[in-house]
């Protein structure tokens, strides 16, 4: 059985070839912003680093490793809100999960 870490290492070169760097939008937001992902911290460092997004969001990059229950349970979203001391009604959450 292949490990998830090996799969990530194999997929990163494909990922890097097929995506265009675009950090202007993230850097231009004059508000709190973060990345909240079910990915591991290592995978986030690699994938966001390839796209030069790590620096645009760091240090506010949160992985499922940081909470007891990953998405779809809202623990990670609530963790982000607490970090910024923001109420849910004051936040915008964009998710790519189905």
PyMOL commands that set and color helices and strands:
alter all, ss='L'
color gray80, all
select helices_A, chain A and resi 4-18+24-28+41-50+54-57+64-66+75-84+88-90
alter helices_A, ss='H'
color red, helices_A
select strands_A, chain A and resi 35-37+61-63
alter strands_A, ss='S'
color yellow, strands_A
deselect
rebuild
show_as cartoon
